[in-house]
């Protein structure tokens, strides 16, 4: 697997709409699956897409309206091909 970076928007709108919880879930998912050393995970300031948030960017792909219910499915699809 190539090194990939997950960027999670921590701007006030995305943070308040769920990315605080999503960040916890992503960190736990990376740890449980053993990806913490291979995948960089970082918060960003506002991505400028507040109406579409919460925003998650993995590589070049932007995911919108990310919720705690969907974040695991997104990560599995991107990193495990499911």
N, C-alpha and C positions, 0 to 999 in steps of 0.2 A: 504494500500500500504506500502510495506517495504521501508525503506530509501534507496534511490538509489543515486549514484553519476554520474553526467555527467562530463567527462573530455574532454576538447577541447584542441587540440594541438596548442600552440602559438609559436612553433618554427618558424624560419624565413620563411621557405618554405610554410608551411601551413598558416601562417599569411598572407603572400603576396598573396597567391592563394585563399583567401576568408574567412579564419576563423575569421578575424577581424569582418567582417559583420555577419558571422554566429553566433558569440558570442552575438552580439546585438540582433539578431533575437531569439536566445534561451532564453535570459534573458527576453525579451518581452513576449514570449510564456509562460514561467513559471509564470510570473506575471499575465497575462490575465487569465490564467486557474486556478490560485490560488494554484499553486504547489511550490511556492518559499520557503515555510517553510518545505516542505516534501522532496524536491529534492535538494541535494547539487550540486552546479555548480562551477567548478574550471578549471582554465587554467593549462596546463602542459608545461614543456619544450619539446623539440623534442621527439617524440614517436619512431623515427628511421624508419619510413615508408614513407619517403619524396616522393618517386616516386608514392605512392598511395594516397597522400593527396589531399585536406585537410582531416584530421583525426578527428573523433569524437568517444569517447569511452563511452558507457553507461553500467555500471556494467562490465560484462565480454565480452560484444559484441563490436567489433570494426567496425565502418562504414568508408568506404573509399570514396574518390572523392565527399565529401559532398559539396553541393553548396547551396546558398540561396534559390534556387528553390526546393531543396529536403529536407532541414533541418526540415521544418514543418511536412512533411509527415513521416519522421523518428520518430520524437517525438510523433506524434499521434499514430503511429503503436506501439511503445514501451510502452507508458504510457496510451493509451486509447483503445488499441486493435483494431484500425481501419486500 
